[in-house]
Amino acid sequence: MFLNSLLSVFAGAWLLAAAPFTVTVKSAGYSARSDGETVTVSQVIKKGLADKAGLKKGMTLLSITMPIRPFTSNTPLAQLNKAELQDALTPPPGELLELRVASDGPGSVLLQSREPFPDNPFPVVPLAKEQLERLTPLQMNLYFARLSQFASEARNQPVLKTEQETTAHVVKGRLEGVEGGGYTSLQVHPRLILDAECQSPLEKVELRGGAGFKALTLRPDAPDRTGKRFVLDLPLWKAGDVVQACARARTSLERTLHVRMSCQGRPALERDVPVKLTVSCSDTLPATLSYERKVLFLEKPYEFLVGDKEPLTVQVWLERLMPRPAKAALVELDAGGKVLKRIMEIPIPADPRERQTFQVPLDTTTSHTVRLAIEARFADGTTWLGAPETREIRTQEQVDARTRRVVEGRAKMDAFEKRFAEQFNDPCVDLPATMKWLQAQSDLEYASAEESGHSFSYKVEGALAPLIFSCH
């Protein structure tokens, strides 16, 4: 083990001795050669900075007295690599370099760089540990001042944040809904939220997206605003391409937008923003999504008699339609779902969050079902027709007949419940026996039980609703 270590030392010493190198300090006019044991001045340019300072060819450079730097204070000059030695022997701008030399004359030579001190000595911060170890005390002070300035600049930099998450639902080969955005029969509009913040007034935000995307310029509401949240529904994919994604078993589509944000008195901030569309392919549409496009709500009266003059109160929530429609109308539909007539135009509010209330007179001259819906026309020329909402126009005779049916249904249900209670003290004790009995009763529309045995239900003919029993 000792022999191996000794051989390793000799081998390392031989490699160092066999690989001498020379560094040239052009700014001071001299060169030095290192052989791993000593550093010797190998050339001095006549009338150069080193020559005038008294540096002579053949002098041995022992150490650097100033400036004090960790990498020259802790390591002998002869053990520095070429890059380190080059840096050590170069006079720093604006400072003195004192070389301790072996000679018969003065024991040190002072060199002062003729290079001007740079206006910005640290254009890139922070520095790595190896770089910090090469800084002089003066440079270190300047470096920390630059760090403080950098932190202040970072706080004052424009900030652009983005939010985006969109899923398109394709149901049995048809585009039926979009979460986190909107759609027409031609295009899918993913929702993109841009939060733009400046320290000075925000001038504009520009979006570009390549072929097929119309460049867009956004501006704040007032010229002195320093920030703005932009909520955008952008036509980025054709509806047909989204449907085809399901046919090709693709679960997502992606595009990239280029955003350029301009703040007054600052360089423009530019960034590429990825936009992703998740594609869900299934046989059913989530129930919550079906409700999201419900924009028509019918309020009082909840029922009309023939001849009533009171108008129907209607609320319209166009905010639920994405993209925003160019036009909208309240229409009446026939039993087949086709537009029978246009009742009124719905104005597009300046504030998309505004919910509108209207008083709508209905034709109550005859008994019939009124089917109302919102028809919206989008900027791409497509039309969307919402699901109908209904109100019944009834005669007094129809209302009376319905009341009689309700009373009769209630009486039937009360009679059956009495008979059921007499038959079973606890119908959950033997649920199969209970179900067998219920299914044999001729005055029930149906009777069923969960496979788990936790509950069962039945409905009496003529009753308005079923009864549900829990066996927990």
C-alpha angles and dihedrals in degrees: 000000000000091000092051091051092048092049089049091054092049091046091051092048090049092051091051092046091047094053109055119166138192129221123198122209101201095179090059098033103239145097132214132199125213123197096176094264105053139013113221131186103245101177138014120190111228113252090005125132094268093046092053090048091056102256111152134198110259096030115137114230108219104177146322115263097186147059093033111229128166096234094054096036096052100038129053113243092243091060095054118105121237097270092046093048092048090054093043095053096045114095108238113239110267094010140088122249113207115197118195107216138185107239143123091252131051114347095229142038124211119215124186121191119239091206115109118246108261119248091227110023092174110045090158122047147216102043126215120252092255090054093048091055090061095055121108119226089259091049090047091056090049090047093055090048088052090049090054090048090048091052090050091049090049091054090050096046118115112261124212117185125182134199124189136155121151133168124189116205116213111190118193093335097316131101103241107163148356127214116204095019140015144258147207127203087269107036144029115223113201114200116244121186118200120191107195118189127179132175087219127041114304109240104183148320117225126199127197127175111174127243115014095013119108109222112247131205118198125194134186121256092250130028094236097053115117097197143026139178111223117198109197134183103197126193098232105145135039112240089231091056090052092052090047089053088067091049088053094045093245115152099192145022125205139199135172125226124196113223124196117189120194123200121184112266094002134099112263117264112227127190141163111233119199116218118199129193116199112208118211116195116193146129097250136046117231110258092231090056092052089058094047093076094048102119102158122075121180116207133174134024095047092189135021134210119215108273097024113148100193111113123235117251110230129187121200121196105191088167087083093064116089122216096036112253121242091214137010136187140183107236138181118230132207123232090274093056097254122134108266096178143338111248101185144338114252112221116230105239121229089230107057090207093062116115114210129214124201137180108226122190114218130207102252099167093109139025110265146118116270113212114195128185142163118250114200128190118202131209092255090062097255125129129217125197118201126221112277125255117205142214124186122227105203137177120237088250091057091050091049092049091051091050090053090051091051092050092047092047091051091050091051091050093048091051093049093047090053091051091045092051091051090051098048130032089186114009091190095063092080106013096176090055090047092051093047090055094045094050090053093058112104095204094064124092090205144335125202141165135204116255088236090060092231096120146003137193142195138182126217114221109261094017118127095228141009125257118239123201124198117211098192 
